[in-house]
Amino acid sequence: MESTAMGQGSMTDIIAKPSVELMAITPNAEQVIELACRTCYLSFHRYNPPASTEELIKKIIRKKHHSVLEHAMATFRIKGGSRTFTHELVRHRLMSPSQESQRYVEYGKTRNFDVVLPPTIEKSEFKDRYLEMTAQCERFYNEMVKADIPKEDARYILPGGTTSEIVISANFREYRHIFEVRCNPRAHWEIRNICLQMLEVMKTEAPIVFDDFEIDRENHSARLIES
Ligand SMILES: Cc1cc2nc3c(=O)[nH]c(=O)nc-3n(C[C@H](O)[C@H](O)[C@H](O)COP(=O)(O)OP(=O)(O)OC[C@H]3O[C@@H](n4cnc5c(N)ncnc54)[C@H](O)[C@@H]3O)c2cc1C
């Protein structure tokens, strides 16, 4: 997946790839989850990480005692995804988003005007027309803003492929749900690729909680392996 500048010099300048950056995560997240869970049984005498952490977290995931996973949170900054992608992502109601506003950000001034170029279009005979039409939208947008049309109205002409920066926060239970439905091979390729990048990070940061997600790199997807 890649995004491309609209109307900044050549229309075929390929500029950016989507990126995810882990901004914050609960310190010692898996131990926090274990200790929260042990409160239910007052079994602190069994706290002996890392062995006890792995044993208990795997057990609570198997038994679907998932509420204890809500004690750990993570925040990601996502750049280079389209508005089409963010529209899908913000449907997750237990996740908190803060997204760049097309009412306030002025394209071409505050930041470059990018659009995602879907791989099927990139490989097709429509690529050049797609880039031409998105550049036309940008020119028309600029013309309207210059003529004092408010940005909140001029933006109606912007394509769904326009990139949009977003920061999201959620607890680990919600991330498991998001990865389960969005990394699945049936999900839309863009949200799948971006969620897969976040899953890779979470597998490193919280390897026990996300251990049961099996990544298929060849097919850019992941599945939850139920035990
Ligand atoms: C492959 C795919 C195709 C899709 N196609 C469409 C489509 O064509 N049209 C469309 O509109 N949407 C579509 N969606 C979006 C989908 O319908 C959901 O809005 C989105 O996936 C968020 O899922 P969620 O509600 O399970 O999760 P979240 O909002 O993240 O909530 C997480 C979980 O919390 C619980 N929960 C949250 N809110 C409530 C509540 N109010 N009541 C009870 N339980 C709650 C549920 O268990 C839920 O699974 C699609 C999603 C996928 C993955």
PDBQT file of the ligand as one rigid body, heavy atoms in Angstrom, charges set to zero:
ROOT
HETATM    1  C1  LIG A 301     -15.427  -7.727   7.295  1.00  0.00    +0.000 C 
HETATM    2  C2  LIG A 301     -16.307  -6.607   7.829  1.00  0.00    +0.000 A 
HETATM    3  C3  LIG A 301     -17.308  -6.085   7.028  1.00  0.00    +0.000 A 
HETATM    4  C4  LIG A 301     -18.124  -5.063   7.513  1.00  0.00    +0.000 A 
HETATM    5  N1  LIG A 301     -19.106  -4.557   6.712  1.00  0.00    +0.000 NA
HETATM    6  C5  LIG A 301     -19.929  -3.577   7.176  1.00  0.00    +0.000 A 
HETATM    7  C6  LIG A 301     -20.995  -3.042   6.373  1.00  0.00    +0.000 A 
HETATM    8  O1  LIG A 301     -21.204  -3.459   5.241  1.00  0.00    +0.000 OA
HETATM    9  N2  LIG A 301     -21.771  -2.061   6.896  1.00  0.00    +0.000 N 
HETATM   10  C7  LIG A 301     -21.579  -1.570   8.169  1.00  0.00    +0.000 A 
HETATM   11  O2  LIG A 301     -22.316  -0.693   8.603  1.00  0.00    +0.000 OA
HETATM   12  N3  LIG A 301     -20.573  -2.041   8.942  1.00  0.00    +0.000 NA
HETATM   13  C8  LIG A 301     -19.756  -3.028   8.500  1.00  0.00    +0.000 A 
HETATM   14  N4  LIG A 301     -18.727  -3.492   9.297  1.00  0.00    +0.000 N 
HETATM   15  C9  LIG A 301     -18.519  -2.885  10.613  1.00  0.00    +0.000 C 
HETATM   16  C10 LIG A 301     -19.150  -3.735  11.740  1.00  0.00    +0.000 C 
HETATM   17  O3  LIG A 301     -20.539  -3.851  11.556  1.00  0.00    +0.000 OA
HETATM   18  C11 LIG A 301     -18.885  -3.107  13.115  1.00  0.00    +0.000 C 
HETATM   19  O4  LIG A 301     -19.487  -1.832  13.208  1.00  0.00    +0.000 OA
HETATM   20  C12 LIG A 301     -17.406  -2.944  13.398  1.00  0.00    +0.000 C 
HETATM   21  O5  LIG A 301     -16.708  -4.084  13.007  1.00  0.00    +0.000 OA
HETATM   22  C13 LIG A 301     -17.230  -2.714  14.903  1.00  0.00    +0.000 C 
HETATM   23  O6  LIG A 301     -17.435  -3.969  15.541  1.00  0.00    +0.000 OA
HETATM   24  P1  LIG A 301     -18.090  -4.204  16.934  1.00  0.00    +0.000 P 
HETATM   25  O7  LIG A 301     -19.372  -3.485  17.047  1.00  0.00    +0.000 OA
HETATM   26  O8  LIG A 301     -18.091  -5.699  17.168  1.00  0.00    +0.000 OA
HETATM   27  O9  LIG A 301     -16.931  -3.660  17.861  1.00  0.00    +0.000 OA
HETATM   28  P2  LIG A 301     -16.727  -2.470  18.905  1.00  0.00    +0.000 P 
HETATM   29  O10 LIG A 301     -17.587  -1.294  18.672  1.00  0.00    +0.000 OA
HETATM   30  O11 LIG A 301     -15.251  -2.319  18.868  1.00  0.00    +0.000 OA
HETATM   31  O12 LIG A 301     -17.163  -3.138  20.263  1.00  0.00    +0.000 OA
HETATM   32  C14 LIG A 301     -16.443  -4.246  20.804  1.00  0.00    +0.000 C 
HETATM   33  C15 LIG A 301     -17.440  -5.224  21.388  1.00  0.00    +0.000 C 
HETATM   34  O13 LIG A 301     -18.104  -4.587  22.493  1.00  0.00    +0.000 OA
HETATM   35  C16 LIG A 301     -19.461  -5.031  22.531  1.00  0.00    +0.000 C 
HETATM   36  N5  LIG A 301     -20.324  -3.862  22.312  1.00  0.00    +0.000 N 
HETATM   37  C17 LIG A 301     -19.948  -2.631  21.872  1.00  0.00    +0.000 A 
HETATM   38  N6  LIG A 301     -21.023  -1.817  21.837  1.00  0.00    +0.000 NA
HETATM   39  C18 LIG A 301     -22.079  -2.550  22.213  1.00  0.00    +0.000 A 
HETATM   40  C19 LIG A 301     -23.458  -2.283  22.351  1.00  0.00    +0.000 A 
HETATM   41  N7  LIG A 301     -23.979  -1.101  22.096  1.00  0.00    +0.000 N 
HETATM   42  N8  LIG A 301     -24.261  -3.286  22.772  1.00  0.00    +0.000 NA
HETATM   43  C20 LIG A 301     -23.768  -4.504  23.059  1.00  0.00    +0.000 A 
HETATM   44  N9  LIG A 301     -22.473  -4.855  22.935  1.00  0.00    +0.000 NA
HETATM   45  C21 LIG A 301     -21.637  -3.873  22.539  1.00  0.00    +0.000 A 
HETATM   46  C22 LIG A 301     -19.615  -6.067  21.430  1.00  0.00    +0.000 C 
HETATM   47  O14 LIG A 301     -19.359  -7.343  21.965  1.00  0.00    +0.000 OA
HETATM   48  C23 LIG A 301     -18.536  -5.681  20.449  1.00  0.00    +0.000 C 
HETATM   49  O15 LIG A 301     -18.136  -6.760  19.624  1.00  0.00    +0.000 OA
HETATM   50  C24 LIG A 301     -17.916  -4.530   8.832  1.00  0.00    +0.000 A 
HETATM   51  C25 LIG A 301     -16.891  -5.064   9.610  1.00  0.00    +0.000 A 
HETATM   52  C26 LIG A 301     -16.084  -6.079   9.127  1.00  0.00    +0.000 A 
HETATM   53  C27 LIG A 301     -14.985  -6.611  10.017  1.00  0.00    +0.000 C 
ENDROOT
TORSDOF 0
